Amino acid sequence: MGNAYTPGLKVVKRALVRKERRLPLKGEVLVSLGEKVESDTAAARTHLPGNVELVNVANHLGIDPKAVRKYLLKKEGEHVSKGELIAKNPGLFGLFKSEFLSPVSGFVETISEATGKITLRQEPVPLEMKAYVSGIVEEVIPGEGVVIKTYGTYIHGIFGIGGETWGVLQSAVDKPDEILDEKALDSSFLGKILFGGSLITLKALQKAVQLGIKGIIIGGIEDQDLRDFLGYDLGVAVTGGENKGITIILTEGFGRISMAEKTFRLLKESEGRQVAINGTTQIRAGVIRPEVIISYLEEGIGEKGTTFVGMISEKSRDEGISGKEHDAHESMMLQEGSSVRIIRDPYFGQTAKIAALPSDPQTIQTEAKVRVAEVILKDGTHWVLPRGNLELIQK
């Protein structure tokens, strides 16, 4: 068998990208078709339902639950303010009076005569969705969101933490094999997205947070340093929700691994430009990869001579490539000579070249019978690995 298909890891100098920005609930779209937007442009907004507060009014007033409506001063749907009197028991002959004040601001949602409890729904929480990338509004989804089309450098990372952020791209080291330590960081990096070399140290990560650095793109990190930084082991969960004040993207893997020359060069060429990054990662089924998007809108969103990265939605960042604009099969074809990255231990993060693609399935160490690939690592050693453990590096 001379070729096969595999997920692709994209490192593209100029790509045509479509980002779907969709609200979690129906709301209001704030931009128009054809409008140019920046990363921090408010594209849409909605209100999330407030938290629920369940209170036992009957118990507090010392009354029969069936009589709760008689003592309530509010009905379903009415607004209440925190500290407002909402129920009152005048007592007997003015004695044993009791009152109930609302513990929150919101609305009376339900009243139960069976339990004597009322449900208070807190005030709706406003949610504003930013454009995230600089581009053009190509499609408006009424009440839900937009599709933003942009053109520029697109880089997949192999692992990341932290969600969406953006800022000016700046180098922190001079070479892709350098270590980024705390001595290289200072207050001039406030609000920037830095890219480094082969490794970032734990002290550098901690200092980056203190300095207000928004994000770091780096070749690798020691797994113990990442655990110490987070305070826990990530396991196999989806990343992206970490609240550490910084987004980190690994372009190569764990340990000290020099950033790929092409990746470092593309970042260096874009130094000083606005960059949007997202560290959200899911390696298993429903692959989600961390990403780096550097817009070059001034060059025009021309589709001729560009690579179409595909629709990047909020639910899945790997939904495939539209055949209309790019041949999906060709873009994901694994063949002899292809550059790949290994995405499973014990060679996680290492790059290799395909030496051969045997046509017959082979029995591997786990005793499973799978299709394999013969690969050559950078040190010249040959290994036979399951094709499912490989990711094509798409140039």
N, C-alpha and C positions, 0 to 999 in steps of 0.2 A: 504493500500500500504506500503510495508516494506522498499522500497528504491527508490531513484530517482537519476538523474544525474544533476550535477551543476558544474560551473567553479571551478577550483582548485587553491588554494593558496599554493605554494610549499615551504617547509622548509626541505631541504634534505641534509643529511650529505655528501653523495657521490652520485653524479648524472652524467650521461653521457649527455653532452650538445653539440648540433651542432649549431654553429652561422653562418648564411649566411651573408657575407659581400659583398654587391653589389654596384657598382658605379652608380650614377644617370645618367651618360652618358657613352657611349662606351669609353674605354680607354685601359690601359696596366696593365696586372697582373704582379706583381713584385716577387712573390714567386712561388715555385714549389710544385708539388704533393709530399706529404710525408714529407715536410720540417717542422721543429719545429719553431714556431714563438712565440714571446713575445708580450705583450700588445702594445708596442710602435713600433713594426715592421711595416714598410710600406708594406702593402699587395697589393695595386693597386693605380694607379693614372690616372687622366684625366685632361682636361682643360674645365672649364665652359665658355660659351660665355660671352664676356665683355658687359658692358652696352652700350646702344645706345644713341648717341648724334645727334639730328636733327637740322641742321643749314640752315638758309635761305641765301644762297650765293647771289642769284639774288638781294634780297633786300639790302644786305650789299654793293654790288658793284654798285647798281643803274642801273641794266640792265634788259632787257626783260627776263622772265623765260625761254622762248623757246631757248634763246641763251646761256644758262648757260654752256653747254659743251664747247663752243668756248673759254670761259674764264678760264675754269678749267685747272690746270696743272697736275691733277691726273685722272685716270680712275677707274672704278669699280674693286675692288680686290687689288688695289695697297696700299702699306703701307704708312702711314703718321706718322710723329713725332709731338709731341706737340710743337707749335710755328713755325712749318714749313709753308712756303708759299705754298698754294694749289690753289689759284685763284687770278687773276690779271686783272684789267681793266686799259689799258694804257691811257684812256681818249682821249680827242680831242686836237690834236697839243701839246700833253704833259701836257695838263691841266686837272684838275679834275681826276687825277689818284687815284685809290683805290686798296687796296690789302686785301686779307683775309688769316689769319693765322689759322692753325688748333688748336682748343681748347684742343684737346686730342691726345694721341698716339693710333694708331689702324689701321683700314683699311676702305677704302671707300666701303661701302656696296651697296648703291643705289644712283642714280642721277635722279631727276625728272624734266623733261622739262615742265611739266604742272604747277608746283609750284615754280620751281627754287630752291628747297631745296635738300640737299644731306644728306644721312644718314651715320654717322661715327660710326663704331663698335669698341669699345675700345679693348685693348689687352685681349686675353683670360686669365682667372684667373686659375692658377694651383690649383688642388685639390688632396691631398694625403690622402688615406684612410688607417688608421692604423688597425692592427689585432684586437685590443681591448681586446681580451683574450689570455692567454698563452695556446697554444695547438698545434695540428698537422693539416697541410693542408690536408684535406680528399678529397676535390674535387676542381678542377680549372674550373671556368666558363670563357672560352676564351673571352677576351676583356671586361669582366663585373665584375668579382670578384672571391671570393673563399668561400668554406665552411670549417670552422675550427672546429675540433672536440676536445673537452677537457673533463676532468674528475675532479670533485671536489665538493665542497660545493656550493649549489645553494639555494638562499633565495629570495622569493618574498617580496617586500614591499607592503604597501597598498596605499601609495601616495608619490610623490616625485616632486622635481623641479631640473632643470639642466640636462645636457646631459651626454654623456659618459666621464668617467675619470677613472684613475687608480693610484695606489700607494701602499705603505706599510700600512697594517692594524694595528691600534694601539688603545688600550682602553683609554677612557678619564675618566671613573669612575670605581668603583670596584663592584657595584651591579646594577642589572637591574632596581631597583626602584629609583635610585639616579637621582637628577636633574643635568644637565650639565650647569653650569654657567660660566661666563667669568673668574672667579678666577682659574678654572681648566685648562685654556689654556695658553700656553707659546710658545716661539719661537722654541722649540725643535720639535713642531708638523709641521713644515714647510714641505709642499708637501705630508703630510700623509692623509690617510683616517681614520677618527676617528669613534668609535662606543661608544655610551653613554648609558643612562638608560631610565628614564621615560619621560624626557622633556628637551628641550633646550630653553634657554631664548633668547630674542631679542639681549641683549648686548653680549651674547656669540656668536651668529651668526655674528654680526658685527665685533667682535674681530677676529673670525675665518677667515673672509675674509681678514682683515688687516694682519694676520699672514701668509697668503698663504696656509692655509689648503685646500686641494682639495675637500674633501667630508666628510659628517657626516651621520652616520646611527644612528637613534634615535627612541625611542618608540613613542613620540608624540611632538606636538608643539601647542601653543595657536594660534587659527586661526587669531586673531588680530595681534599677533606678526609676523605671516607670511605676512599678508597684509602690515604691517609697513615696514618689511624688503624689500619686493618687490616694494612697493610704489603704488600698485594697487591691485584690487580684481581679483583673477584668473578666477572666474566664472566657466563655464563648458568646457572651451577650453582644448585642449591637452597641457600638460606641457612638458618641456624638452628644450625649446628654450630660457629660461631665461638667461640673460647675467649678472649674479651676481658674477661670479668668483668662484662658489662653487656648488657642487651637494649635495642635501639633500634627504635622504630617510627615510620616516616614516614607521616603521614596524607595528605599532598598530593603530594609528589614531590621531585625534585632541584632545588637552587637555593633562593633565598629565596622561599617561597610561604606567605602567611598561612594559618594553620589555619582551616578552615571554621568559620563562626560557630556553627553548630549543634554541631559536634564539640567546640569549645572550651567552649561553654555546658554541654553534658552532663558534661564532665570537671570543670568548675568546680562544678557542682551536687553532684558526688560526692566532692569534696575531703574527705579525712579518712577515707574508706572503704577497705576492703580491695579491691585490684584484682589480677587475674591477667592477664598478658600473654605473648604468644609471638610472636617476630619471624620465625619460619620463613616463607619466601616462595618460591614458584615461579610465575613469570608465564606460562610457556608451557603446553603440554598438561598436564592434571592440575593445574589451578590450586590453589595453596595461598596463602592470604593471611594476613598478620600480623593478630593480633586483640587486642582489649581487652575483658575481661569484668568488670563491676562488679556483684557480687551484691546484690540487694535482697530477701533471703529473708523479712525481717520483713513485707513486703507480701503474702506468700503466693504460692504457685505456682499462681495461678489462670489458666486458659487463656482465659477470656473477656476480650476486649478487648486481648489481647497478640498480638505477632507471633511466630510460631514460626520460629526460625532454622534448626533442623534438627539431624540427628545429626552431630556433629563427631567423626570417628574419628581414630585415630592415623595411618592410611594416607592419608586424604584429608579435608581440612577444608572440602570444598565438594561434598558428596554429594547436595545437593538438599534439597527441602522436602517433608515429608509432606503428601499431599493431605488426609489425615484432619483435620489441624489447621490447615492453611493452604492456600490455592489457589496452588500453585507457579507456574502459568502466569501468573496475574495479577501475582504478585510480581516476575516477571522480564520483564514486558512493556515494550518500548521503544516509545514513542509521542511524537507531537509535544508539546513542552513538558516532556518528561522531563529530569531533571538527570543528567548523565553525567560520568564522568571519563575522560580520554584515557590509554591505557596503552601507547602506542608513541610513539617520537620522530617528529617534532621537538616535539610538544606534550605529552610525557609528564608526567603529574601535574596538568595543567590541567583545570579543570571547565568545562562548557559546557551549553547548552540545545539540545535537538533542535528544529530549525526545520522540517525536512521529512524524509520517508522515501521517496525515489523507489522505485517498484515495480520498475523494470527495472535489471538489473546494469549497471555502468559500468566502463569501462577506466580503471585508475589508473596512476600513474607507473611502476610495475613492469611494466606491460602486462598484468597479470592482470585478469580481468573478474570483479568482485565486487559484492555489494549494498553500497550506501553510505548515509550519513546526512549531511544538511546540518546543521551545528551553528553556534551563535553563541558565541564565546568571551567572556570577561568584558570584554575591551576593545572589544566590539561588532563585531569582524570575523567574517565568514562563511567557513566552510571546508567542503569536501566530504571526508569521511573514510570509510574502510572500517568497516563495523559491527563487525568483529572487533577493531578498535582502541579500542572503547568499552566502558565498564563502567557499568551502571546504578547510580546512587546511590539505594539503597532507604531511604526515610524511615520 
